[in-house]
Amino acid sequence: MGPQPCYLQGFFMENFQKIDSLLTRAKHKTLLTIFPHPDDETMASGGLLMRAKELGFKTVAVVLTEGAAGQMHIHPNGKTVKQIRRTELERAVKILGVDELVVGEFDDGKLREQKDEWMKWVRKTIAKHDPGVVVTYDHTGFTGHPDHIALSLGIDEIPGDFILLWPSIIEELKARIVHAKLRDLTVSPTHCLDLGWRFIRKWRAASAHRSQRLGKDLPVPLWLALGMYHFEWYHEVERGLKYPYKFVEFKI
């Protein structure tokens, strides 16, 4: 059977395989998302975490740093950035229904330089949970953040009996989301997920990251943007294939 169409609303009409068809192929019913910073788990794959849980998967959100280099858009009230963002992360994954949260203590903004340290930790974490599906950023990291790219490159090196997924984006939205110097390196989606009304839970999880004011640069409120584009897109990585990448100037 060929790809089942995942129809986009309005003027979008593309055919991708539904994400359910991929999840049913997983040999182990554990899904790991692995991202560098708090809020990546929600914005990149919050819908997938919810859908996998509905299909009987154990869901595990792995976050390498506590986001200490992130800008704060709330008054700290005597708390450190790490304390605030860790608390926000815990609230967000609870809203998404994640079964287990695993947080590392690596340095935000320095994953490229500290690869040997976190790679050992990530390898052990993957081995411990024996996932059927692993989700992380593609080689552009969308924003060009070096932590995103370094983590993507590192996980691509780890062998395992799991499906590797990268959050992806349709052509019409690249200019709004992907770093201008990396758009030519983006991979096309192979699968999509229609969040339906789950977009409300994703918005609530994003709102839990209050300190980051997610969606602050959008022309419309985040809840409206998620309602208009209530989809997530993913690229199934072809293991062993060398995908192009480059690091770009990025202010942390």
Phi and psi in degrees as a GROMACS rama.xvg file:
@    title "Ramachandran Plot"
@    xaxis  label "Phi"
@    yaxis  label "Psi"
@TYPE xy
-75.8556  -177.342  GLY-2
-58.2558  135.809  PRO-3
-81.508  130.494  GLN-4
-67.3137  137.885  PRO-5
-115.835  96.808  CYS-6
-82.4882  133.55  TYR-7
-91.9077  147.524  LEU-8
-68.6528  161.801  GLN-9
58.6633  -125.502  GLY-10
-82.3552  -1.41856  PHE-11
-94.2024  133.174  PHE-12
-150.687  84.957  MET-13
-119.532  153.999  GLU-14
-106.407  117.276  ASN-15
-129.227  161.722  PHE-16
-73.5742  143.439  GLN-17
-70.0016  143.45  LYS-18
-62.3192  -26.5386  ILE-19
-59.8944  -34.5089  ASP-20
-65.1861  -31.1232  SER-21
-77.0935  -44.2408  LEU-22
-61.5772  -33.6891  LEU-23
-70.5554  -16.4549  THR-24
-84.8238  -13.6573  ARG-25
-63.6411  134.77  ALA-26
-78.861  -21.695  LYS-27
-129.835  136.96  HIS-28
-91.5802  54.4076  LYS-29
-129.998  131.052  THR-30
-114.864  124.528  LEU-31
-109.094  125.774  LEU-32
-99.8928  134.272  THR-33
-127.932  111.46  ILE-34
-134.884  160.942  PHE-35
-76.4682  -35.1244  PRO-36
-131.138  152.314  HIS-37
-57.0116  138.972  PRO-38
95.115  -22.9729  ASP-39
-58.4526  -41.2116  ASP-40
-59.481  -36.4524  GLU-41
-79.5314  -52.682  THR-42
-70.5073  -35.9473  MET-43
-81.7551  -36.4761  ALA-44
-151.135  28.4592  SER-45
-59.3748  -39.8223  GLY-46
-65.7302  -39.9148  GLY-47
-66.0278  -38.5298  LEU-48
-59.4483  -41.4367  LEU-49
-67.4478  -45.4216  MET-50
-66.3231  -41.1636  ARG-51
-61.036  -41.077  ALA-52
-61.6848  -40.918  LYS-53
-62.1761  -30.2684  GLU-54
-90.3169  11.059  LEU-55
92.052  9.4454  GLY-56
-78.9011  149.381  PHE-57
-80.8184  131.616  LYS-58
-112.274  131.782  THR-59
-129.909  124.593  VAL-60
-102.914  117.026  ALA-61
-107.078  126.869  VAL-62
-128.834  124.167  VAL-63
-77.2974  -30.4042  LEU-64
-128.371  167.744  THR-65
-98.2834  13.7564  GLU-66
68.9987  34.6275  GLY-67
-65.642  -21.1976  ALA-68
-89.45  -0.637963  ALA-69
-71.4251  148.218  GLY-70
-74.1382  146.588  GLN-71
-105.029  132.781  MET-72
-116.352  17.9788  HIS-73
-135.036  163.692  ILE-74
-75.2508  131.22  HIS-75
-71.4413  -20.8334  PRO-76
51.3714  43.2218  ASN-77
84.2737  -1.85627  GLY-78
-96.9072  152.76  LYS-79
-78.4829  162.685  THR-80
-58.7379  -42.0301  VAL-81
-60.3533  -44.8495  LYS-82
-62.2672  -44.1975  GLN-83
-64.8862  -47.044  ILE-84
-72.574  -31.3583  ARG-85
-65.2414  -43.1336  ARG-86
-63.9094  -42.7404  THR-87
-62.3228  -41.2228  GLU-88
-61.8443  -44.1358  LEU-89
-61.7431  -39.407  GLU-90
-65.5534  -42.9812  ARG-91
-63.4018  -47.2521  ALA-92
-68.8265  -26.914  VAL-93
-66.3802  -42.2446  LYS-94
-62.489  -38.602  ILE-95
-77.0401  -9.05487  LEU-96
77.4226  23.5325  GLY-97
-66.4853  137.261  VAL-98
-74.3802  -37.8558  ASP-99
-146.645  136.183  GLU-100
-112.138  129.288  LEU-101
-123.174  120.03  VAL-102
-121.048  127.305  VAL-103
-87.8101  174.16  GLY-104
-121.918  37.3279  GLU-105
-83.53  163.514  PHE-106
-80.1112  121.588  ASP-107
-60.7161  127.026  ASP-108
91.0312  -1.42467  GLY-109
-126.964  18.0173  LYS-110
-65.1881  -31.0459  LEU-111
-63.1858  -39.604  ARG-112
-81.2939  -23.2236  GLU-113
-109.011  30.0311  GLN-114
-57.4469  -42.9411  LYS-115
-58.7461  -35.2222  ASP-116
-71.2261  -53.1395  GLU-117
-77.4151  -23.658  TRP-118
-62.39  -39.8467  MET-119
-61.6647  -42.4352  LYS-120
-66.4975  -42.9983  TRP-121
-65.9795  -41.81  VAL-122
-59.3196  -44.5806  ARG-123
-65.1148  -38.7715  LYS-124
-65.4155  -42.9376  THR-125
-65.0471  -44.4467  ILE-126
-61.8235  -38.7484  ALA-127
-63.5267  -42.0502  LYS-128
-92.5213  -14.8462  HIS-129
45.9052  61.3782  ASP-130
-75.8141  155.649  PRO-131
-89.7983  -24.6411  GLY-132
-138.249  133.757  VAL-133
-122.153  134.359  VAL-134
-122.987  128.398  VAL-135
-152.067  176.961  THR-136
-65.8014  157.405  TYR-137
-79.9728  -175.538  ASP-138
-74.37  -5.0962  HIS-139
-93.0306  -22.6297  THR-140
63.494  13.7468  GLY-141
63.8004  -62.3413  PHE-142
-86.5395  -13.2583  THR-143
86.2643  5.41777  GLY-144
-59.9249  127.799  HIS-145
-61.0942  -29.1052  PRO-146
-63.796  -41.271  ASP-147
-62.394  -46.0082  HIS-148
-69.5119  -43.5998  ILE-149
-61.3349  -42.815  ALA-150
-65.466  -41.6689  LEU-151
-59.2778  -46.0596  SER-152
-63.0378  -40.4246  LEU-153
-65.5266  -46.1471  GLY-154
-66.9228  -32.5072  ILE-155
-62.3578  -22.6845  ASP-156
-83.4817  -15.257  GLU-157
-85.251  117.257  ILE-158
-73.8226  158.186  PRO-159
168.756  161.374  GLY-160
-90.4966  54.4804  ASP-161
-133.427  155.583  PHE-162
-82.6851  130.572  ILE-163
-103.274  124.898  LEU-164
-118.01  140.61  LEU-165
-115.913  129.779  TRP-166
-55.1805  137.061  PRO-167
-130.314  -175.181  SER-168
-150.99  145.318  ILE-169
-76.1724  158.552  ILE-170
-56.5122  -37.8565  GLU-171
-65.3655  -20.4705  GLU-172
-107.608  -1.82953  LEU-173
-56.92  -44.7867  LYS-174
-62.478  -26.301  ALA-175
-85.1106  -23.0037  ARG-176
-117.48  -40.3011  ILE-177
-93.9224  139.706  VAL-178
-52.3419  134.807  HIS-179
-56.5575  -36.3478  ALA-180
-82.0596  -0.865995  LYS-181
-119.75  0.296063  LEU-182
-62.5115  -30.0859  ARG-183
-73.7634  -9.89861  ASP-184
-101.7  -3.14706  LEU-185
-68.1196  148.572  THR-186
-97.3591  149.916  VAL-187
-80.2617  148.037  SER-188
-64.3804  145.138  PRO-189
-110.065  -22.6974  THR-190
-138.331  155.585  HIS-191
-138.872  159.265  CYS-192
-129.124  123.847  LEU-193
-89.5962  112.245  ASP-194
-69.9633  -25.3512  LEU-195
55.8534  -135.789  GLY-196
-73.9992  -5.83991  TRP-197
-62.7018  -16.9773  ARG-198
-59.3597  -26.9049  PHE-199
-67.3882  -42.8536  ILE-200
-66.5414  -37.0597  ARG-201
-63.3691  -41.842  LYS-202
-63.8811  -40.6361  TRP-203
-63.2421  -40.5389  ARG-204
-65.3478  -41.3918  ALA-205
-63.7719  -37.9521  ALA-206
-67.5802  -23.4313  SER-207
-64.1803  -26.0945  ALA-208
-84.839  59.3563  HIS-209
-58.1629  -37.4553  ARG-210
-64.5407  -19.4888  SER-211
-98.9834  -11.3771  GLN-212
45.5767  57.2967  ARG-213
-58.305  136.823  LEU-214
84.2279  9.67788  GLY-215
-62.007  -23.249  LYS-216
-96.8854  2.04746  ASP-217
-76.7744  152.713  LEU-218
-75.1525  -12.857  PRO-219
-131.666  161.592  VAL-220
-57.4749  150.731  PRO-221
-58.8122  -40.4508  LEU-222
-60.5526  -36.3205  TRP-223
-72.481  -40.3256  LEU-224
-61.8187  -43.1718  ALA-225
-68.7817  -31.4915  LEU-226
-71.5494  -37.0341  GLY-227
-70.7956  -41.2996  MET-228
-116.995  69.4864  TYR-229
-85.631  54.6834  HIS-230
-136.02  153.736  PHE-231
-124.013  142.593  GLU-232
-119.831  146.263  TRP-233
-138.363  150.892  TYR-234
-113.998  122.413  HIS-235
-79.3049  118.421  GLU-236
-73.2822  134.886  VAL-237
-86.4139  103.078  GLU-238
-61.4663  135.49  ARG-239
94.4296  -16.9088  GLY-240
-80.8707  135.716  LEU-241
-87.7005  104.249  LYS-242
-84.9108  140.137  TYR-243
-70.2589  154.158  PRO-244
-156.451  163.799  TYR-245
-161.395  150.105  LYS-246
-92.9406  139.906  PHE-247
-120.996  164.472  VAL-248
-62.6942  129.087  GLU-249
-145.284  127.282  PHE-250
-89.5633  117.979  LYS-251
